[in-house]
Amino acid sequence: MVEQHEKTLVPQIRFAGFTDPWEQRKLGDELEFLRNNTLSRAELSESEGTAFDIHYGDVLIKYGSVLNLEKAKVPRIMDSAIADRQTCDRLQDGDVIIADTAEDSAVGKCTELCNSKGKMVFSGLHTMPLRPMGEYASGYLGHYLNSSAFHSQLLPLMQGIKVISISRSAMADTTMTVPSVDEQRRIGAFFDRLDSLITLHQRKYDKLCVLKKSMLDKMFPKGGSLYPEIRFAGFTDPWEQRKLGELYKEVSEKNDLTYGKDRIISVAHMYFNPVVYVTEDDYLKTYNVMRLGDIAFEGNRSKNFAHGRLVENTIGDGIVSHVFKVFRPIQPFDLMYWKYSINNEKAMKDVLTRSTKASTMMHELVAKDFLNEEIAVPSLEEQRQIGGFFDRLDSLITLHQRKLELLRNIKKSMLDKMFV
């Protein structure tokens, strides 16, 4: 690839050997508008039916710039009689489906169809199906029409407040920039390989997240048992039932200004988060000290934590707002084990159900009740094994997450620089 600096119709980055300027063409002269149907989501099924129907919501959220019918899960029209009566156009490879309605400026997002041979495919509710009237390389239109180079001209054409839409006539009047078919082919293949890499790392990331969820369920006892479903070789003894008051004590160690605003801890995310509005020393003195290994209760309810959650400090000594109850370990412990144990919803749900009370915005932990609750605890050596396992697993998850972010950033940059 080489960089281009001329102000003519050439992209900033393009493949070597291509130097001619791109051509400007009116979309309505290049793409033919086809007919779509208006079937609701309720009339579609994930598995039943012979005709595929591409819904605008899936274009906006699920599908990438190219929709491979052999790999993607596309809803089907449940009733074969309804499918047979469709008067909309049957789609084919190279057709582009644009979402003409959205709740934000994502309206206009599209997907290009491939590997649809032998399949009955229709364009559904709130979509604009388009078919190239000339030769276009596979994948080019899907990526180009989703690029900022094209999508930016849709912004002033969008209508609506709560629901935003764009008309076919407005879309037809937009301008496309088009390179030679050979250059289109190189561009389409490049983004196809990049998308494959992104998909590969996404699958690895998803599998690791599923594995972690499963292991959190199976490596901690549940239902009153003292034996986890899965454990490391060499550990056979039952876990010990211990009162939390034997393991932790409530502390209210106030900040004597040993810690400044740079050591304010975000309990929700467990990182140092210097808060801009905290400027007075007197206010910093109201903060509670939270030392490494301390736990704090974060009372926000969510679908994953019905009664709030406990979070361990794994980042170092700091301070937290006085609204957080802080507990300090009083027995030898493994830092990583308790990070995952104390934050495990299934392991802690019953404890928090009995030791919290609901308030207007969030749950409040009753310290006396909490410290009187019992949990199952393994030996210190087994704690180390479990903590180390989940720490390594989290490192793998973070690695793949970073690779994903890097690949997505590369794609975003290339979409900006390889189109004009």
C-alpha positions as CSV (number, residue, x, y, z in Angstrom):
1,M,0.0,0.0,0.0
2,V,1.1,3.6,-0.6
3,E,0.0,6.9,0.7
4,Q,-1.5,9.5,-1.6
5,H,-1.4,13.3,-0.9
6,E,-3.0,14.8,-4.0
7,K,-6.3,16.6,-3.4
8,T,-7.9,14.9,-6.4
9,L,-10.4,12.0,-6.1
10,V,-7.9,9.5,-4.7
11,P,-7.9,7.9,-1.3
12,Q,-5.2,8.6,1.3
13,I,-4.0,5.0,1.3
14,R,-4.4,2.6,-1.7
15,F,-2.7,-0.5,-3.1
16,A,0.4,-0.1,-5.2
17,G,-0.1,0.0,-8.9
18,F,-3.3,2.0,-8.7
19,T,-2.9,5.7,-9.5
20,D,-6.0,6.8,-11.5
21,P,-8.5,9.1,-9.8
22,W,-11.8,7.6,-8.7
23,E,-15.0,8.5,-10.5
24,Q,-18.0,10.3,-9.1
25,R,-21.3,8.7,-9.8
26,K,-24.9,9.3,-8.7
27,L,-26.1,6.4,-6.6
28,G,-29.5,6.3,-8.4
29,D,-27.6,5.8,-11.7
30,E,-25.6,3.0,-10.3
31,L,-27.9,1.0,-8.0
32,E,-31.5,0.0,-8.7
33,F,-34.0,0.1,-5.9
34,L,-35.8,-3.2,-5.3
35,R,-39.0,-3.9,-3.4
36,N,-38.9,-5.0,0.3
37,N,-41.6,-6.4,2.5
38,T,-43.0,-5.1,5.8
39,L,-43.1,-8.3,7.9
40,S,-42.7,-7.8,11.6
41,R,-40.2,-9.6,13.8
42,A,-43.1,-11.6,15.2
43,E,-43.6,-13.2,11.8
44,L,-40.0,-14.4,11.7
45,S,-38.3,-17.4,13.2
46,E,-34.7,-18.2,14.0
47,S,-34.9,-21.7,12.6
48,E,-38.3,-22.5,10.9
49,G,-39.1,-21.6,7.3
50,T,-37.5,-21.8,3.9
51,A,-37.3,-18.1,3.0
52,F,-34.8,-15.8,4.7
53,D,-35.9,-12.2,5.6
54,I,-33.4,-9.5,6.4
55,H,-34.7,-7.2,9.1
56,Y,-33.5,-3.6,9.6
57,G,-32.7,-4.2,13.3
58,D,-30.2,-7.0,12.3
59,V,-28.6,-4.8,9.7
60,L,-28.1,-2.1,12.4
61,I,-26.8,-4.4,15.1
62,K,-25.9,-7.9,14.0
63,Y,-24.6,-7.9,10.5
64,G,-21.3,-6.5,9.2
65,S,-20.6,-4.9,5.9
66,V,-20.9,-8.2,4.1
67,L,-23.5,-10.8,5.0
68,N,-22.4,-14.4,4.3
69,L,-25.6,-16.5,4.1
70,E,-23.7,-19.7,4.6
71,K,-22.3,-18.5,8.0
72,A,-24.7,-15.9,9.4
73,K,-27.9,-16.7,11.3
74,V,-30.7,-14.9,9.4
75,P,-34.3,-15.0,10.5
76,R,-36.8,-16.9,8.3
77,I,-40.4,-16.4,7.4
78,M,-42.3,-18.9,9.5
79,D,-45.4,-19.3,7.4
80,S,-44.5,-20.9,4.1
81,A,-47.8,-19.5,2.6
82,I,-46.7,-16.0,3.5
83,A,-43.3,-16.6,2.0
84,D,-44.8,-17.9,-1.2
85,R,-47.1,-14.8,-1.5
86,Q,-44.2,-12.3,-1.3
87,T,-44.4,-9.7,-4.0
88,C,-41.0,-8.1,-3.0
89,D,-37.9,-8.9,-5.0
90,R,-35.8,-12.0,-4.4
91,L,-32.3,-11.0,-3.5
92,Q,-29.0,-12.2,-5.0
93,D,-25.3,-11.9,-4.4
94,G,-24.0,-8.4,-4.6
95,D,-27.3,-6.8,-3.5
96,V,-27.1,-4.2,-0.8
97,I,-29.6,-3.9,2.0
98,I,-29.8,-0.5,3.7
99,A,-31.5,0.2,7.1
100,D,-33.7,3.2,6.3
101,T,-34.8,3.8,9.9
102,A,-32.9,3.9,13.3
103,E,-33.0,5.7,16.6
104,D,-29.8,7.6,15.8
105,S,-27.5,8.5,12.9
106,A,-26.8,4.8,12.3
107,V,-29.6,5.0,9.8
108,G,-28.1,4.2,6.4
109,K,-26.0,1.3,7.7
110,C,-25.9,-1.5,5.1
111,T,-24.9,-5.0,4.4
112,E,-23.9,-6.7,1.1
113,L,-25.2,-10.1,0.4
114,C,-23.0,-13.1,-0.5
115,N,-23.3,-16.9,-0.8
116,S,-27.1,-16.6,-1.3
117,K,-27.2,-19.0,-4.3
118,G,-30.0,-21.5,-4.1
119,K,-31.6,-19.6,-1.1
120,M,-34.8,-17.5,-1.1
121,V,-33.8,-14.2,0.5
122,F,-36.0,-11.1,0.9
123,S,-35.4,-7.6,2.3
124,G,-37.7,-6.9,5.2
125,L,-39.1,-4.1,7.3
126,H,-37.6,-0.6,7.1
127,T,-35.0,-1.6,4.6
128,M,-33.9,-0.4,1.1
129,P,-32.7,-3.3,-1.1
130,L,-30.5,-2.1,-4.0
131,R,-28.9,-4.0,-6.9
132,P,-25.9,-2.8,-8.9
133,M,-26.7,-2.1,-12.5
134,G,-23.1,-2.4,-13.6
135,E,-20.1,-4.5,-12.5
136,Y,-19.0,-4.2,-8.9
137,A,-16.4,-6.4,-7.1
138,S,-17.8,-8.5,-4.2
139,G,-17.6,-6.6,-0.9
140,Y,-16.7,-3.2,-2.3
141,L,-20.2,-1.7,-2.0
142,G,-20.9,-3.0,1.5
143,H,-17.7,-1.5,2.9
144,Y,-17.8,1.7,0.9
145,L,-21.4,2.6,1.7
146,N,-20.6,2.1,5.4
147,S,-17.5,4.3,5.3
148,S,-17.6,7.8,6.7
149,A,-16.6,9.0,3.2
150,F,-20.1,8.0,2.0
151,H,-22.2,8.0,5.2
152,S,-21.3,11.6,6.1
153,Q,-23.3,12.9,3.3
154,L,-26.4,11.2,4.7
155,L,-26.4,13.2,7.9
156,P,-28.2,16.3,6.5
157,L,-30.7,14.1,4.7
158,M,-32.0,12.3,7.8
159,Q,-35.4,13.2,9.1
160,G,-37.2,12.7,12.4
161,I,-36.5,13.3,16.1
162,K,-37.1,10.1,18.2
163,V,-37.0,7.9,15.1
164,I,-34.7,8.9,12.3
165,S,-35.2,7.8,8.7
166,I,-34.0,8.5,5.2
167,S,-36.0,8.4,2.0
168,R,-35.3,6.5,-1.2
169,S,-35.3,9.7,-3.2
170,A,-32.7,11.3,-0.9
171,M,-30.5,8.2,-1.1
172,A,-30.8,8.1,-4.9
173,D,-29.4,11.7,-5.1
174,T,-26.3,10.9,-3.1
175,T,-22.9,10.7,-4.8
176,M,-20.6,7.6,-4.9
177,T,-16.9,7.6,-5.6
178,V,-15.9,4.5,-7.5
179,P,-12.5,3.1,-8.5
180,S,-11.8,0.5,-11.2
181,V,-13.2,-3.0,-10.6
182,D,-9.7,-4.4,-10.1
183,E,-9.1,-1.9,-7.3
184,Q,-12.5,-2.6,-5.9
185,R,-11.6,-6.3,-5.8
186,R,-8.4,-5.6,-3.8
187,I,-10.3,-3.4,-1.4
188,G,-13.0,-5.9,-0.9
189,A,-10.6,-8.8,-0.3
190,F,-8.6,-6.7,2.2
191,F,-11.6,-5.9,4.3
192,D,-12.8,-9.5,4.0
193,R,-9.5,-10.8,5.5
194,L,-9.7,-8.1,8.2
195,D,-13.3,-9.0,9.1
196,S,-12.2,-12.7,9.3
197,L,-9.5,-11.8,11.8
198,I,-11.9,-9.8,13.8
199,T,-14.4,-12.7,13.8
200,L,-11.7,-15.2,14.8
201,H,-10.6,-13.1,17.8
202,Q,-14.3,-12.4,18.8
203,R,-15.0,-16.1,18.9
204,K,-11.9,-16.8,21.0
205,Y,-12.9,-14.0,23.3
206,D,-16.5,-15.2,23.6
207,K,-15.4,-18.8,24.3
208,L,-13.1,-17.6,27.1
209,C,-15.9,-15.6,28.6
210,V,-18.2,-18.6,28.5
211,L,-15.5,-20.8,30.0
212,K,-15.0,-18.2,32.8
213,K,-18.7,-18.1,33.6
214,S,-18.9,-21.9,33.7
215,M,-15.8,-22.2,35.9
216,L,-17.1,-19.6,38.3
217,D,-20.2,-21.8,38.6
218,K,-18.5,-25.1,39.0
219,M,-15.4,-24.2,41.0
220,F,-17.3,-22.8,44.0
221,P,-19.8,-25.0,46.1
222,K,-23.5,-24.2,45.8
223,G,-26.7,-25.3,47.3
224,G,-25.2,-25.8,50.8
225,S,-22.6,-28.3,49.6
226,L,-19.0,-28.1,50.8
227,Y,-17.6,-29.7,47.6
228,P,-17.3,-27.8,44.3
229,E,-18.2,-29.6,41.2
230,I,-14.7,-29.1,39.7
231,R,-11.5,-28.8,41.7
232,F,-7.7,-29.2,41.2
233,A,-6.1,-32.6,41.7
234,G,-4.9,-33.3,45.2
235,F,-7.7,-31.4,47.0
236,T,-10.3,-33.7,48.4
237,D,-11.2,-32.2,51.8
238,P,-14.5,-30.5,52.3
239,W,-14.5,-26.7,52.3
240,E,-14.9,-25.2,55.8
241,Q,-18.1,-23.3,56.7
242,R,-16.9,-20.0,58.2
243,K,-18.7,-16.9,59.4
244,L,-17.8,-13.8,57.5
245,G,-17.1,-12.1,60.8
246,E,-14.3,-14.7,61.3
247,L,-12.7,-13.6,58.0
248,Y,-13.4,-9.8,57.8
249,K,-14.0,-6.9,60.2
250,E,-15.7,-3.6,59.3
251,V,-13.3,-0.7,59.3
252,S,-13.8,3.0,59.1
253,E,-10.2,4.2,58.8
254,K,-10.4,7.9,57.8
255,N,-8.0,9.5,55.4
256,D,-5.5,11.7,57.3
257,L,-4.4,13.2,54.0
258,T,-1.9,10.5,53.5
259,Y,-3.8,9.9,50.3
260,G,-4.6,12.7,47.8
261,K,-7.2,12.8,45.1
262,D,-4.9,10.7,42.8
263,R,-5.6,7.7,45.1
264,I,-9.4,7.9,44.9
265,I,-10.6,4.4,44.0
266,S,-13.6,3.7,41.7
267,V,-15.2,0.8,43.5
268,A,-17.4,0.0,40.5
269,H,-14.5,-0.4,38.2
270,M,-11.6,-0.9,40.6
271,Y,-9.1,1.7,39.3
272,F,-7.7,4.9,40.6
273,N,-10.1,7.7,39.5
274,P,-9.1,11.2,40.6
275,V,-12.4,13.1,40.8
276,V,-12.1,16.6,39.5
277,Y,-14.6,18.2,41.9
278,V,-12.8,17.0,45.0
279,T,-10.4,19.9,45.8
280,E,-10.7,20.6,49.5
281,D,-8.6,18.8,52.0
282,D,-11.5,18.8,54.5
283,Y,-13.6,16.8,52.0
284,L,-10.7,14.3,51.4
285,K,-10.7,13.7,55.1
286,T,-14.2,12.3,54.9
287,Y,-13.0,9.5,52.7
288,N,-12.4,6.0,54.0
289,V,-9.1,4.3,53.5
290,M,-9.4,1.1,51.5
291,R,-6.2,-1.0,51.7
292,L,-5.1,-3.8,49.4
293,G,-7.2,-6.9,50.1
294,D,-10.1,-4.9,51.6
295,I,-13.6,-5.4,50.2
296,A,-16.3,-2.8,49.8
297,F,-20.0,-3.1,49.0
298,E,-21.3,-1.5,45.8
299,G,-25.1,-1.3,46.0
300,N,-26.1,-0.7,42.5
301,R,-28.5,-3.4,41.2
302,S,-28.1,-4.9,37.7
303,K,-29.1,-7.9,35.8
304,N,-25.9,-9.6,36.9
305,F,-26.1,-8.5,40.6
306,A,-29.6,-8.4,41.9
307,H,-28.7,-7.1,45.4
308,G,-25.5,-5.2,44.6
309,R,-22.0,-6.8,44.9
310,L,-18.8,-6.9,46.9
311,V,-15.6,-5.8,45.3
312,E,-12.0,-6.5,46.5
313,N,-9.3,-3.9,46.3
314,T,-6.6,-5.5,44.0
315,I,-4.8,-2.3,42.9
316,G,-3.3,-0.9,46.1
317,D,-4.0,1.3,49.1
318,G,-6.3,4.2,48.4
319,I,-9.5,6.0,49.5
320,V,-13.2,5.6,48.8
321,S,-16.2,7.7,49.5
322,H,-17.7,7.4,53.0
323,V,-20.9,5.9,51.5
324,F,-19.0,2.6,50.9
325,K,-18.8,0.1,53.8
326,V,-15.3,-1.3,53.9
327,F,-14.2,-4.7,55.4
328,R,-10.7,-5.8,56.1
329,P,-9.4,-9.4,56.1
330,I,-8.3,-10.7,59.5
331,Q,-7.1,-14.2,58.4
332,P,-4.4,-15.2,55.9
333,F,-5.9,-15.1,52.5
334,D,-5.1,-15.2,48.8
335,L,-5.8,-11.9,47.1
336,M,-6.9,-13.4,43.7
337,Y,-9.1,-16.0,45.2
338,W,-11.2,-13.5,47.2
339,K,-11.4,-11.2,44.2
340,Y,-13.4,-13.8,42.4
341,S,-15.1,-15.5,45.3
342,I,-16.5,-12.4,47.0
343,N,-17.7,-11.0,43.6
344,N,-19.4,-14.3,42.5
345,E,-23.1,-13.7,42.3
346,K,-24.1,-17.3,42.6
347,A,-21.9,-17.9,45.6
348,M,-22.9,-14.7,47.3
349,K,-26.5,-14.2,46.3
350,D,-28.1,-15.8,49.4
351,V,-25.7,-14.0,51.7
352,L,-26.6,-10.6,50.1
353,T,-30.3,-11.4,50.0
354,R,-30.3,-11.8,53.7
355,S,-27.9,-9.0,54.6
356,T,-29.0,-6.1,52.4
357,K,-32.1,-3.9,52.4
358,A,-33.5,-2.0,49.4
359,S,-33.5,1.7,49.3
360,T,-34.6,4.2,46.7
361,M,-31.6,4.0,44.3
362,M,-29.7,0.9,45.5
363,H,-29.3,-1.8,48.1
364,E,-27.7,-1.1,51.4
365,L,-25.6,-3.6,53.2
366,V,-26.3,-4.2,56.9
367,A,-22.8,-4.9,58.2
368,K,-23.9,-6.8,61.4
369,D,-26.1,-9.2,59.3
370,F,-23.4,-9.6,56.7
371,L,-20.6,-10.6,59.2
372,N,-23.0,-13.1,60.7
373,E,-23.5,-14.9,57.4
374,E,-21.6,-18.1,56.6
375,I,-19.7,-19.1,53.4
376,A,-17.7,-22.1,52.4
377,V,-13.9,-21.5,52.3
378,P,-11.2,-23.8,51.0
379,S,-7.7,-24.2,52.4
380,L,-5.2,-21.4,51.7
381,E,-3.3,-23.6,49.2
382,E,-6.5,-24.4,47.3
383,Q,-7.4,-20.6,47.3
384,R,-4.0,-19.9,45.6
385,Q,-4.7,-22.5,42.9
386,I,-8.2,-21.2,42.2
387,G,-7.2,-17.5,42.3
388,G,-4.2,-18.2,40.0
389,F,-6.4,-20.0,37.5
390,F,-9.0,-17.2,37.2
391,D,-6.2,-14.6,37.1
392,R,-4.6,-16.3,34.2
393,L,-8.0,-16.7,32.5
394,D,-8.7,-13.0,32.9
395,S,-5.3,-12.2,31.4
396,L,-6.2,-14.3,28.3
397,I,-9.6,-12.6,28.0
398,T,-7.9,-9.2,28.3
399,L,-5.3,-10.1,25.6
400,H,-8.0,-11.1,23.1
401,Q,-10.1,-8.1,24.0
402,R,-7.1,-5.8,23.3
403,K,-6.4,-7.6,20.0
404,L,-10.1,-7.1,19.1
405,E,-9.9,-3.4,19.9
406,L,-6.7,-3.1,17.9
407,L,-8.2,-4.8,14.8
408,R,-11.4,-2.7,15.1
409,N,-9.3,0.5,15.3
410,I,-7.3,-0.6,12.2
411,K,-10.5,-1.3,10.3
412,K,-12.0,2.1,11.3
413,S,-8.8,3.8,10.2
414,M,-8.7,2.0,6.9
415,L,-12.3,2.7,6.2
416,D,-11.5,6.4,6.7
417,K,-8.3,6.3,4.6
418,M,-9.1,3.8,1.8
419,F,-12.2,5.5,0.5
420,V,-12.8,9.0,-0.7
